[in-house]
Amino acid sequence: MNVFWSYFLPIVLAGMVIGAVAATLGFRRKSLRPALVAGAGLCLVAAGIWHGPLGAAGHFSSSVERSARQALIDWEMPQVTAHLHQGPLSRQLMLAGPADDFQRSELARIMSALPGVGNAGWTDRTGGLPLIAEAALAALLGFLVGALLAYLLELHRRHNAQWNW
């Protein structure tokens, strides 16, 4: 499993579980909207905890920078450095160091292909969507899938309730 999925897969699965539980409770108590709102809020909290206190962002950042450093060594460019855009952390890889125009364009292309890197470049511009926002979106996507699965299960349960053997 690559760095990208090791960051996003656990939070998507957590969102699926939260969505399934929240929707099931909402269907059983006949109050779906409050259960879904509370579940979505819980997904956002889970994404924030996963990103910060549980250390997934730090692990993601160090893994991506380690693979970028190894790629630079493999391409015999050890004088060039690569780090992820900080404040807020994003998947934008910033390159710095001596290189000619051809090396700059090719290194940016090669580094953009690394797992977990959204874009690579030589300028220090804003890094796009923050990683915590991507984690929150992934958690909400998992929440929607979990709620859909709970809805299908509820339809199945209601359909089978009509039979009295």
Stockholm file with secondary structure:
# STOCKHOLM 1.0

chainA/1-165         MNVFWSYFLPIVLAGMVIGAVAATLGFRRKSLRPALVAGAGLCLVAAGIWHGPLGAAGHFSSSVERSARQALIDWEMPQVTAHLHQGPLSRQLMLAGPADDFQRSELARIMSALPGVGNAGWTDRTGGLPLIAEAALAALLGFLVGALLAYLLELHRRHNAQWNW
#=GR chainA/1-165 SS CCHHHHHHHHHHHHHHHHHHHHHHHHHHHTCHHHHHHHHHHHHHHHHHHHHTTTCHHHHHHHHHHHHHHHHHHHTTCTTCEEEECTTTTBSEEEEESCCCHHHHHHHHHHHHTSTTCSEEESSCCCCSSBHHHHHHHHHHHHHHHHHHHHHHHHHHHHHHTTCCC
#=GC SS_cons         CCHHHHHHHHHHHHHHHHHHHHHHHHHHHTCHHHHHHHHHHHHHHHHHHHHTTTCHHHHHHHHHHHHHHHHHHHTTCTTCEEEECTTTTBSEEEEESCCCHHHHHHHHHHHHTSTTCSEEESSCCCCSSBHHHHHHHHHHHHHHHHHHHHHHHHHHHHHHTTCCC
//
